[in-house]
Amino acid sequence: MSENNQLRDVFDAIADPTRRRLIQLLAEAEEIPLHELTAQFQMGRTAVSKHLTILKEAGLVLDRKVGRETRFRLNASPLREVQDWVGFYSKFWSMNMLRLNQLLEEEEE
């Protein structure tokens, strides 16, 4: 668990393509009401709400009530964990490719 007191792992939350699309939509807007998010998918409001709940549990989505409407916005800070993980393996593969290149050059000589 991170400092956000997350109930769900960020990697688990972003594993689903629908949730990744929701993150993208939220990243492109400051705040979006549930009915506008639902209109972007070929599924019902309840299914979209379930995906948003998973994202909320991972700390990726914040919501607020405005009258009878619920509006959602992205909290991207938990994605740093993903960025750090990917960054580590990016360096790992870069170093290994560099070593492989050096070995191949030595063999050519």
Secondary structure per residue as TSV (DSSP state, phi and psi in degrees):
chain	resnum	aa	ss	phi	psi
A	1	M	-	360.0	138.2
A	2	S	-	-94.1	-171.8
A	3	E	T	-65.4	-15.8
A	4	N	T	-78.9	-1.6
A	5	N	-	55.7	50.1
A	6	Q	-	-70.2	143.1
A	7	L	S	-93.3	-15.8
A	8	R	S	-135.8	145.8
A	9	D	-	-67.5	136.0
A	10	V	H	-61.4	-40.0
A	11	F	H	-63.3	-38.8
A	12	D	H	-63.9	-42.0
A	13	A	H	-65.1	-37.1
A	14	I	H	-91.2	1.8
A	15	A	T	-68.0	-25.8
A	16	D	S	-90.7	133.0
A	17	P	H	-61.3	-32.9
A	18	T	H	-65.0	-41.8
A	19	R	H	-69.6	-35.4
A	20	R	H	-64.1	-38.1
A	21	R	H	-66.0	-39.8
A	22	L	H	-61.1	-43.1
A	23	I	H	-60.2	-42.8
A	24	Q	H	-62.2	-45.9
A	25	L	H	-61.5	-41.4
A	26	L	H	-69.3	-32.1
A	27	A	H	-68.7	-28.7
A	28	E	H	-83.4	-10.8
A	29	A	S	-132.5	155.9
A	30	E	S	-70.3	-42.4
A	31	E	-	-160.1	139.9
A	32	I	E	-133.7	132.6
A	33	P	E	-71.5	154.2
A	34	L	H	-55.6	-41.7
A	35	H	H	-64.1	-32.6
A	36	E	H	-72.6	-37.1
A	37	L	H	-65.0	-45.1
A	38	T	H	-59.3	-35.5
A	39	A	T	-64.1	-18.2
A	40	Q	T	-84.9	-3.5
A	41	F	S	-129.1	156.4
A	42	Q	S	-95.9	57.5
A	43	M	S	-151.8	165.2
A	44	G	-	-78.3	170.9
A	45	R	H	-59.5	-39.2
A	46	T	H	-63.9	-41.9
A	47	A	H	-65.7	-43.4
A	48	V	H	-63.1	-40.8
A	49	S	H	-61.6	-38.8
A	50	K	H	-64.1	-41.7
A	51	H	H	-64.1	-41.6
A	52	L	H	-64.4	-35.2
A	53	T	H	-63.3	-42.1
A	54	I	H	-62.6	-43.4
A	55	L	H	-64.9	-37.0
A	56	K	H	-64.2	-42.6
A	57	E	H	-62.9	-26.8
A	58	A	T	-88.7	-1.5
A	59	G	T	81.7	9.4
A	60	L	-	-86.4	-18.6
A	61	V	E	-130.8	137.8
A	62	L	E	-116.5	148.4
A	63	D	E	-133.7	161.1
A	64	R	E	-151.7	148.9
A	65	K	E	-89.6	134.0
A	66	V	E	-128.4	98.6
A	67	G	T	65.8	-125.0
A	68	R	T	-92.2	-0.5
A	69	E	E	-101.3	143.4
A	70	T	E	-107.3	128.3
A	71	R	E	-112.0	143.9
A	72	F	E	-120.8	148.6
A	73	R	E	-143.8	157.6
A	74	L	E	-82.7	139.1
A	75	N	-	-117.5	95.5
A	76	A	-	-78.6	-9.9
A	77	S	T	-57.7	-36.1
A	78	P	T	-63.9	-18.0
A	79	L	H	-70.6	-12.5
A	80	R	H	-59.1	-35.7
A	81	E	H	-59.5	-41.9
A	82	V	H	-67.8	-44.8
A	83	Q	H	-59.4	-43.5
A	84	D	H	-63.1	-42.1
A	85	W	H	-64.6	-47.5
A	86	V	H	-64.4	-40.2
A	87	G	H	-60.7	-41.2
A	88	F	H	-59.2	-47.0
A	89	Y	H	-74.7	-25.2
A	90	S	H	-64.4	-45.6
A	91	K	H	-63.8	-41.6
A	92	F	H	-56.0	-50.3
A	93	W	H	-70.4	-36.5
A	94	S	H	-60.2	-45.4
A	95	M	H	-64.3	-42.2
A	96	N	H	-67.1	-36.9
A	97	M	H	-68.7	-37.4
A	98	L	H	-62.8	-44.6
A	99	R	H	-62.9	-42.7
A	100	L	H	-62.2	-43.5
A	101	N	H	-60.3	-42.2
A	102	Q	H	-63.4	-41.7
A	103	L	H	-63.2	-42.4
A	104	L	H	-65.0	-39.0
A	105	E	H	-66.2	-38.4
A	106	E	H	-65.7	-37.6
A	107	E	H	-67.5	-33.5
A	108	E	H	-68.9	-26.5
A	109	E	-	-76.7	360.0
